[in-house]
Amino acid sequence: MDDKFKDAIPTSTLIVKPNATPEDLETTTKEVLQSMTKTKIVEYAQQELGIELDHRLSKQAMIDQVIDANI
């Protein structure tokens, strides 16, 4: 078995980092949602989360509903 690796070149150590914390995800989601139009937020909610948003809601109310559904 050692013969297989005799010509191998050593590499750096593998570093595994934890996934983002929920607070990081919420902030990123809010920032991303703020950059979307209301129509895009409705489409995102339907496609990604399977929820229906009322088009008459304010943009912030839509974002709050998406955040709540995503948690």
Backbone as a chain_set.jsonl record, in Angstrom:
{"seq": "MDDKFKDAIPTSTLIVKPNATPEDLETTTKEVLQSMTKTKIVEYAQQELGIELDHRLSKQAMIDQVIDANI", "coords": {"N": [[0.823, -1.193, 0.0], [1.983, 1.206, 0.685], [3.577, 1.664, -1.499], [1.948, 2.761, -3.408], [1.732, 5.41, -2.759], [4.223, 6.526, -2.771], [5.236, 8.429, -4.528], [3.634, 10.535, -4.056], [2.615, 13.897, -3.501], [2.825, 15.876, -0.671], [0.077, 17.627, 0.758], [-1.663, 20.579, 1.974], [-3.217, 20.745, 5.238], [-6.524, 19.583, 5.693], [-9.167, 21.716, 6.339], [-12.095, 22.035, 8.078], [-14.901, 23.991, 8.216], [-17.567, 25.227, 10.273], [-21.037, 25.41, 9.26], [-22.788, 28.413, 8.259], [-24.124, 30.501, 10.822], [-27.52, 30.696, 12.104], [-28.154, 33.412, 12.479], [-26.449, 34.696, 10.692], [-27.443, 33.722, 8.277], [-30.022, 34.801, 8.316], [-29.519, 37.552, 8.178], [-28.23, 37.739, 5.693], [-30.291, 36.805, 4.068], [-32.224, 38.79, 4.48], [-30.893, 40.98, 3.38], [-30.609, 40.147, 0.727], [-33.304, 39.821, 0.009], [-34.189, 42.457, 0.303], [-33.018, 43.633, -1.887], [-34.503, 42.643, -3.933], [-37.391, 42.968, -6.111], [-40.9, 43.462, -5.293], [-42.434, 41.663, -6.775], [-40.514, 39.722, -7.458], [-39.928, 38.766, -4.912], [-42.354, 37.548, -4.246], [-42.391, 35.53, -6.211], [-40.084, 34.097, -5.453], [-40.866, 33.208, -2.889], [-42.975, 31.506, -3.593], [-41.721, 29.568, -5.268], [-39.401, 28.631, -3.868], [-40.119, 28.302, -1.168], [-42.712, 27.501, -1.1], [-44.906, 29.028, -0.349], [-47.66, 31.315, -0.412], [-47.782, 34.72, -1.06], [-49.441, 37.773, -0.344], [-49.966, 40.128, -2.791], [-50.63, 42.683, -2.164], [-49.439, 43.371, 0.192], [-46.961, 45.248, 2.039], [-43.543, 45.676, 1.046], [-41.752, 45.176, 3.157], [-43.386, 43.717, 4.906], [-43.771, 41.439, 3.374], [-41.142, 40.464, 3.275], [-40.746, 39.924, 5.993], [-42.578, 37.806, 6.33], [-41.461, 35.875, 4.65], [-38.996, 35.456, 5.93], [-39.924, 34.433, 8.393], [-41.141, 32.064, 7.494], [-38.974, 30.749, 6.527], [-37.43, 30.02, 8.657]], "CA": [[0.0, 0.0, 0.0], [2.863, 2.369, 0.727], [4.134, 1.877, -2.827], [1.026, 3.603, -4.169], [1.86, 6.81, -2.378], [5.623, 6.92, -2.621], [5.48, 9.631, -5.326], [2.6, 11.524, -3.741], [3.085, 15.185, -3.0], [2.02, 16.256, 0.496], [-0.743, 18.835, 0.618], [-1.97, 21.236, 3.244], [-4.198, 20.104, 6.088], [-7.921, 19.88, 5.395], [-9.822, 22.482, 7.4], [-13.546, 22.008, 7.931], [-15.509, 25.077, 8.976], [-19.007, 25.013, 10.468], [-21.947, 26.171, 8.402], [-23.142, 29.734, 8.77], [-25.089, 30.491, 11.914], [-28.833, 31.207, 11.685], [-28.147, 34.867, 12.439], [-25.804, 35.074, 9.432], [-28.368, 33.411, 7.195], [-31.139, 35.747, 8.358], [-29.023, 38.833, 7.695], [-28.015, 37.61, 4.26], [-31.585, 36.69, 3.428], [-32.849, 40.111, 4.503], [-30.195, 41.826, 2.415], [-30.958, 39.67, -0.611], [-34.71, 40.133, -0.226], [-34.318, 43.916, 0.146], [-32.583, 44.006, -3.235], [-35.484, 42.137, -4.899], [-38.665, 43.674, -6.235], [-41.997, 42.739, -4.653], [-42.795, 40.545, -7.655], [-39.477, 38.697, -7.309], [-40.097, 38.174, -3.581], [-43.514, 36.649, -4.352], [-41.948, 34.376, -6.988], [-39.152, 33.346, -4.605], [-41.647, 32.553, -1.837], [-43.725, 30.409, -4.207], [-40.845, 28.536, -5.81], [-38.446, 28.087, -2.917], [-40.698, 27.999, 0.138], [-44.053, 26.957, -1.271], [-45.914, 29.853, 0.325], [-48.278, 32.354, -1.223], [-47.779, 36.042, -0.447], [-50.427, 38.713, -0.87], [-49.299, 41.202, -3.536], [-50.99, 43.985, -1.593], [-48.614, 43.637, 1.377], [-45.774, 46.071, 1.822], [-42.337, 44.894, 0.799], [-41.213, 44.747, 4.441], [-44.267, 42.667, 5.418], [-43.447, 40.248, 2.6], [-39.832, 39.986, 3.732], [-40.95, 39.336, 7.319], [-43.243, 36.516, 6.161], [-40.477, 34.94, 4.064], [-38.049, 35.128, 6.999], [-40.612, 33.557, 9.333], [-41.358, 30.768, 6.848], [-37.672, 30.147, 6.238], [-36.771, 29.594, 9.905]], "C": [[0.866, 1.255, 0.0], [3.469, 2.674, -0.636], [3.249, 2.785, -3.667], [1.301, 5.085, -3.948], [3.298, 7.297, -2.281], [5.944, 8.193, -3.408], [4.471, 10.75, -5.041], [3.226, 12.792, -3.168], [2.209, 15.562, -1.806], [1.277, 17.565, 0.239], [-1.004, 19.432, 1.98], [-3.067, 20.466, 3.978], [-5.605, 20.533, 5.691], [-8.547, 20.585, 6.589], [-11.316, 22.5, 7.114], [-14.125, 23.084, 8.827], [-16.99, 24.794, 9.148], [-19.818, 25.849, 9.49], [-22.24, 27.512, 9.045], [-24.184, 29.604, 9.883], [-26.429, 31.016, 11.425], [-28.886, 32.726, 11.601], [-27.522, 35.356, 11.137], [-26.747, 34.844, 8.264], [-29.507, 34.411, 7.152], [-30.705, 37.101, 7.802], [-28.845, 38.797, 6.182], [-29.349, 37.562, 3.532], [-32.271, 38.049, 3.383], [-32.215, 41.026, 3.468], [-30.565, 41.44, 0.986], [-32.395, 40.035, -0.938], [-34.93, 41.629, -0.424], [-33.946, 44.35, -1.272], [-33.565, 43.529, -4.314], [-36.69, 43.063, -4.991], [-39.736, 42.847, -5.527], [-42.399, 41.511, -5.475], [-41.798, 39.399, -7.516], [-39.586, 38.013, -5.948], [-41.252, 37.181, -3.593], [-43.116, 35.379, -5.103], [-41.013, 33.483, -6.168], [-39.912, 32.56, -3.541], [-42.414, 31.358, -2.397], [-42.81, 29.261, -4.605], [-39.986, 27.857, -4.754], [-39.075, 27.612, -1.604], [-42.093, 27.4, 0.056], [-45.127, 27.725, -0.536], [-46.431, 30.915, -0.637], [-48.262, 33.665, -0.43], [-48.827, 36.915, -1.125], [-49.685, 39.87, -1.532], [-49.575, 42.585, -2.946], [-50.174, 44.333, -0.352], [-47.464, 44.585, 1.022], [-44.572, 45.142, 1.624], [-41.769, 44.348, 2.109], [-42.065, 43.626, 5.049], [-44.018, 41.347, 4.686], [-42.145, 39.625, 3.078], [-39.986, 39.312, 5.097], [-41.61, 37.961, 7.218], [-42.286, 35.464, 5.599], [-39.477, 34.511, 5.13], [-38.694, 34.155, 7.992], [-40.809, 32.158, 8.76], [-40.051, 30.016, 6.646], [-36.996, 29.605, 7.487], [-37.23, 28.275, 10.348]], "O": [[0.511, 2.256, -0.622], [3.837, 3.817, -0.907], [3.741, 3.5, -4.54], [1.122, 5.904, -4.85], [3.55, 8.38, -1.754], [6.823, 8.957, -3.01], [4.468, 11.781, -5.713], [4.227, 12.75, -2.452], [0.983, 15.568, -1.917], [1.788, 18.478, -0.41], [-0.621, 18.873, 3.008], [-3.757, 19.634, 3.387], [-5.847, 21.702, 5.39], [-8.463, 20.101, 7.718], [-11.749, 22.927, 6.044], [-13.883, 23.103, 10.034], [-17.611, 24.188, 8.274], [-19.347, 26.859, 8.967], [-21.973, 27.72, 10.229], [-25.017, 28.697, 9.868], [-26.472, 31.723, 10.418], [-29.584, 33.274, 10.748], [-28.004, 36.319, 10.541], [-26.84, 35.677, 7.362], [-29.921, 34.831, 6.071], [-31.443, 37.725, 7.04], [-29.26, 39.717, 5.478], [-29.519, 38.206, 2.497], [-32.839, 38.42, 2.356], [-32.911, 41.758, 2.764], [-30.804, 42.304, 0.141], [-32.681, 40.507, -2.039], [-35.768, 42.028, -1.233], [-34.495, 45.32, -1.793], [-33.477, 43.951, -5.467], [-36.973, 43.836, -4.076], [-39.515, 41.68, -5.2], [-42.669, 40.447, -4.918], [-42.194, 38.235, -7.463], [-39.36, 36.807, -5.843], [-41.147, 36.096, -3.02], [-43.464, 34.275, -4.683], [-41.139, 32.259, -6.189], [-39.634, 31.382, -3.318], [-42.495, 30.315, -1.75], [-43.1, 28.103, -4.305], [-39.86, 26.632, -4.752], [-38.618, 26.639, -1.004], [-42.596, 26.852, 1.037], [-46.145, 27.156, -0.141], [-45.729, 31.349, -1.55], [-48.68, 33.706, 0.727], [-49.063, 36.804, -2.328], [-48.861, 40.522, -0.892], [-48.837, 43.536, -3.202], [-50.213, 45.474, 0.11], [-47.06, 44.699, -0.135], [-44.607, 43.969, 1.998], [-41.352, 43.192, 2.17], [-41.525, 42.69, 5.639], [-44.047, 40.276, 5.291], [-42.055, 38.411, 3.263], [-39.417, 38.245, 5.329], [-41.234, 37.045, 7.95], [-42.301, 34.309, 6.023], [-39.144, 33.33, 5.225], [-38.075, 33.166, 8.383], [-40.657, 31.17, 9.478], [-40.035, 28.786, 6.602], [-36.07, 28.801, 7.379], [-36.774, 27.776, 11.376]]}, "num_chains": 1, "name": "protein.A"}
